[in-house]
């Protein structure tokens, strides 16, 4: 089953959050480039929405992301003879070189999305199997309880398909969190 782009992004975000991955990014415009590694929770999401984002990678630990960003920034300053348009491309190459030199694995957005979709496919297969044998009663009861509580507060209730998408994202997040412990 082919996933919608919004669904793919949601699963990738849940996977990153579950694994507690840290971002390393290159932000740039025509005047230069900047290498950053957000340190505060939630800054990664804001970073992904930034207009001037040129590239973004993920690694397992925030300390590693900070080390890569610092090392890459030093390397970039030493070689800062590029014009503004080439600076972003050079910064991307420097980040990859710094990660390799430090022995830290980096994962691209595509790598993360692909892994998240593998987990989502396994979740979907399990849900299909549970549906076939009548095992979704507890899930349907949870939706009914949610619907009753939400409408009781006078709030808008999500349609079942949207609620189920969020439920599946939650499962992907929990699986990724369990993988973090391995």
C-alpha positions in Angstrom: 0.0 0.0 0.0 1.4 3.4 -1.1 1.6 6.0 1.7 0.6 9.6 1.3 3.4 12.2 1.6 1.9 13.6 4.8 1.7 10.1 6.2 5.3 9.4 5.2 6.5 12.7 6.9 4.4 11.8 10.0 5.9 8.3 10.3 9.4 9.7 9.7 8.9 12.4 12.4 7.6 9.7 14.8 10.6 7.4 14.1 13.1 10.3 14.6 11.4 11.2 17.9 11.3 7.6 19.1 15.0 7.1 18.4 15.7 10.6 19.8 17.9 11.4 16.8 19.7 14.7 16.7 19.9 17.0 13.7 22.9 18.5 11.9 21.9 21.0 9.2 23.2 23.5 6.7 21.3 26.7 6.4 22.2 29.0 3.6 21.3 31.7 1.3 23.2 33.6 -1.5 25.5 35.2 1.1 26.9 32.2 2.9 26.1 29.0 4.9 25.8 28.1 8.5 26.2 24.7 10.1 24.0 24.1 13.1 23.0 21.3 15.5 20.0 22.3 17.6 20.4 21.3 21.2 16.9 22.0 22.7 14.0 19.6 22.2 11.6 20.8 19.5 14.3 22.9 17.7 14.7 20.0 15.2 11.1 20.4 14.1 11.5 24.2 13.6 14.7 23.5 11.7 13.0 21.2 9.3 10.5 23.9 8.4 13.1 26.6 7.9 13.1 28.3 4.5 16.8 28.5 4.1 17.5 24.8 5.0 19.9 23.4 2.4 20.5 19.9 3.9 19.8 18.0 7.0 21.2 14.8 8.5 20.5 12.9 11.7 22.7 11.0 14.2 22.1 9.0 17.3 23.2 11.5 20.0 23.0 15.3 20.4 26.6 15.4 21.6 27.7 13.8 18.4 25.7 16.3 16.4 27.3 19.2 18.2 30.8 17.7 17.7 30.2 17.3 13.9 28.8 20.8 13.6 31.7 22.3 15.5 34.3 20.4 13.5 32.6 21.2 10.2 32.3 24.9 11.1 36.0 25.0 11.9 36.9 23.3 8.6 34.6 25.7 6.7 36.1 28.8 8.4 39.6 27.6 7.3 38.4 27.3 3.7 36.1 30.3 3.6 37.1 31.5 0.2 33.9 30.4 -1.5 31.4 32.8 -2.9 28.0 32.8 -1.3 26.3 30.5 -3.8 29.0 27.8 -3.4 29.1 28.1 0.3 26.1 25.9 1.0 27.4 23.1 -1.2 30.8 23.3 0.4 29.3 23.3 3.9 27.4 20.1 3.0 30.6 18.4 1.9 32.4 19.6 5.0 29.7 18.2 7.3 29.9 14.8 5.6 33.7 14.9 5.9 33.6 15.8 9.6 31.2 13.0 10.4 33.4 10.5 8.5 36.6 11.8 10.3 34.8 11.5 13.7 33.4 8.1 12.9 29.8 9.1 13.4 27.1 7.7 11.2 24.8 10.2 9.6 21.3 9.4 8.2 19.6 11.5 5.6 15.9 12.4 5.6 15.3 9.7 3.0 17.1 7.0 5.1 14.9 7.9 8.1 11.7 7.9 6.0 12.6 4.6 4.5 13.2 2.9 7.8 10.1 4.5 9.3 8.0 3.2 6.4 9.4 -0.3 7.0 8.2 -0.2 10.5 4.9 1.4 9.5 4.4 -1.5 7.0 5.0 -4.0 9.7 2.5 -2.2 12.0 -0.1 -2.1 9.1 0.4 -5.8 8.5 -0.1 -6.6 12.2 -3.2 -4.4 12.3 -4.6 -6.1 9.2 -4.0 -9.5 10.8 -5.7 -8.3 14.0 -8.6 -7.0 11.9 -9.0 -10.3 10.2 -9.3 -12.2 13.4 -11.3 -9.6 15.3 -8.5 -8.4 17.5 -9.0 -4.7 17.0 -11.8 -4.5 19.7 -9.5 -2.7 22.1 -8.4 -0.2 19.5 -12.0 0.5 18.4 -13.0 0.9 22.1 -10.1 3.4 22.6 -11.5 5.4 19.6 -15.0 5.3 21.0 -13.7 6.5 24.4 -11.7 9.2 22.7 -14.8 10.3 20.7 -17.0 10.4 23.8 -14.5 12.3 25.9 -13.7 14.8 23.2 -17.3 15.5 22.2 -18.2 15.8 25.9 -15.7 18.6 26.1 -17.2 20.3 23.0 -14.1 19.8 20.9 -13.9 18.6 17.4 -13.6 14.8 17.0 -11.1 13.4 14.5 -12.5 11.0 11.9 -11.6 7.4 12.5 -9.0 7.3 9.6 -7.2 10.4 11.0 -7.3 9.0 14.5 -6.0 5.7 13.3 -3.1 7.4 11.4 -2.1 9.1 14.7 -2.4 5.8 16.5 -0.1 4.1 13.9 2.4 7.0 14.3 2.3 6.4 18.0 3.1 2.7 17.5 6.0 3.7 15.1 7.3 6.1 17.8 7.1 3.4 20.5 8.8 0.8 18.3 11.6 3.3 17.5 12.0 4.0 21.2 12.3 0.3 21.9 15.0 0.1 19.2 16.9 2.9 20.8 17.4 0.6 23.8 19.1 -2.1 21.7 
